[in-house]
Amino acid sequence: MSQTQYLKMLEREIQKINKKIDFKILQGQDYKREARDHKLLLKKVRYNSRVSLMNKLVILFFRTNIYA
C-alpha cells in the first residue's frame, strides 16, 4: 500500500467516525471512544504527511518573489 493510498484510507476512516460522532451527538449519547479513535487517526495522518524542515525552507525560498 502506497503512502497516498494509506492517507486516503485514513481519511475515509475519519469520515466514518465523524458520522458516528454526529449521530451520537444528535441522540445525546456519549462518544468518548469515537473521539479517542478520531484523535489517533488524525495523529497518524499528521505523522505520515509531515514535511521536513529542509523541504519547508526550499518551498519558502522558491515561493517568494525575489525580483520584486
Helices and strands as residue ranges (DSSP letters): H 3-27, H 32-48, H 53-63
